[in-house]
Amino acid sequence: MIMPVILWTDALIFLLAAVVVVFILYARSKPHIRAPWRRVFSGKVAAASVVILLAFVLVGLLDSMHFRLPLAANGDSGEIHYAGEVLSTLDVLVGPLRTQVEKTYSAPFATHLFSMETMEREDGSKVRDYPRLVYGASGLGVAVEGKTGDIFKRSLLAVVETLLASVLLLLIMSAWLGRRHGQPVVATAKTILQDALSIPWRTILLTLSLLILLLFLAINLAAAYHVLGTDKVGQDVFYLSLKSIRTGLVIGTLTTLIMLPFAIFTGILAGYARGWIDDVVQYVYTTLNSIPGVLLIAAAILMLQVFIANHADYFETTVERADIRLLFLCIILGITSWTGLCRLLRGEALKLREAEYIQAAVCFGVAHGKIITRHILPNVMHVVLITVVLDFSSLVLAEAVLSYVGVGVDPTMNSWGNMINGARLEMAREPVVWWSLLAAFLFMFVLVLAANLFSDAVRDAFDPRTRSR
């Protein structure tokens, strides 16, 4: 029986997911909340971005379900011992990508190692040549002339599987929408393909089909080849890129979760109360803004490293040690990034407290706490939402930069920043090892681009000034 392992970041991730689900259920019953979100999803670009973001989130959630496998029984003892390696559900799903480790670098879809080695022939003579990969293109045997045809057949199979899955997805979507609108399935499918609905279901269908195509290509090709090559120690770069998704999402979401309560409380309180409270809040965030953020993060991470080194017995596995560092990095980023939202909320609260309905509530003796929660907080939530979505992209990029300079996540943790940091020295060699850097760039680019496009749609829908124009 497996032993579940619940890391601190795992618990916070699923807590955040539960909060999002509760908010969706709450928003469905509130027309004034549902209306702007409907405007968000009525745009084709926003709808496609949401589908891509949900795909990243799904990978991150699968990689957040950790456990340890039991070891084989030794002797007559009934005690169960567990392996020191912590796995995730994603590790089980990707199968051989995790275990098929080569000797060192190999290029994407390669059949031999990237570097020449001295090999001994059967007759005892030695020759300099490129060694054959152990797992890459292993189905072709020693002869690799059929590699192009094998890749083509596997890709064609993925296309056929995608077409079948897309048709099935269209039927499911048509049945669901047809039931809601009281229309036949065929008529609803025709309406979807003509893009005649208020929600761009055709765009959603095309985006899902593209993701399904990439999924089937990965299943068919990654099982036989290293589609993005291998790194210095022979690990599959595609597997490392998938594992890095969780780190990027944790940095982007948990930092926001840590920063939001403090920024909302201090910003609204400073703008509404004014006086010495406003002066104290301004002094605090002005002081924090004057400290270079990278130096503060570096100092905090170095102190944490000393603590971990002196108390190694507190952490049973290396994954737990790396997780604590990741959580601490989120806390430090939250401490250094709350000031911008606090300043915005202070300005909004200063403006709202002078509104007539706020002044009337004060005159009637309504408690200040009720005024803040009933009148000011709901009217600044659009600022909070826009800021949160916009900051997500910058936080994902911040992780890459911090890991690159050595003060980011633990070196044993998979992240795009660590991939870039590991590939920077290889860019100077001849020939250039370029695929690790390219893989990290592509995954990070797609995630940040989708988040930016979605944030633009959220800003247009929730910002009253943009909406009025």
Sequence and secondary structure as in RCSB ss.txt:
>XXXX:A:sequence
MIMPVILWTDALIFLLAAVVVVFILYARSKPHIRAPWRRVFSGKVAAASVVILLAFVLVGLLDSMHFRLPLAANG
DSGEIHYAGEVLSTLDVLVGPLRTQVEKTYSAPFATHLFSMETMEREDGSKVRDYPRLVYGASGLGVAVEGKTGD
IFKRSLLAVVETLLASVLLLLIMSAWLGRRHGQPVVATAKTILQDALSIPWRTILLTLSLLILLLFLAINLAAAY
HVLGTDKVGQDVFYLSLKSIRTGLVIGTLTTLIMLPFAIFTGILAGYARGWIDDVVQYVYTTLNSIPGVLLIAAA
ILMLQVFIANHADYFETTVERADIRLLFLCIILGITSWTGLCRLLRGEALKLREAEYIQAAVCFGVAHGKIITRH
ILPNVMHVVLITVVLDFSSLVLAEAVLSYVGVGVDPTMNSWGNMINGARLEMAREPVVWWSLLAAFLFMFVLVLA
ANLFSDAVRDAFDPRTRSR
>XXXX:A:secstr
  EEE  HHHHHHHHHHHHHHHHHHHHHT HHHHHHHHHHHTSHHHHHHHHHHHHHHHHHHHTT EEE B    T
T     B S  EEHHHHHHTHHHH   SS B TT SB SS EEEE TTS EEEE  B SSTTGGG S  TTHHHH
HHHHHHHHHHHHHHHHHHHHHHHHHHHHHHHT  HHHHHHHHHTT SSS HHHHHHHHHHHHHHHHHHHHHHTTS
 TT B TT  BHHHHHHHHHHHHHHHHHHHHHHHHHHHHHHHHHHHHH HHHHHHHHHHHHHHHHS HHHHHHHH
HHHHHHHHHHTGGG SSHHHHHHHHHHHHHHHHHHHHHHHHHHHHHHHHHHHTTSHHHHHHHHTT  HHHHIIII
IHHHHHHHHHHHHHHHHHHHHHHHHHHHHHT SS TTS  HHHHHHHHTGGGGSSS   HHHHHHHHHHHHHHHH
HHHHHHHHHHHH HHHHH 
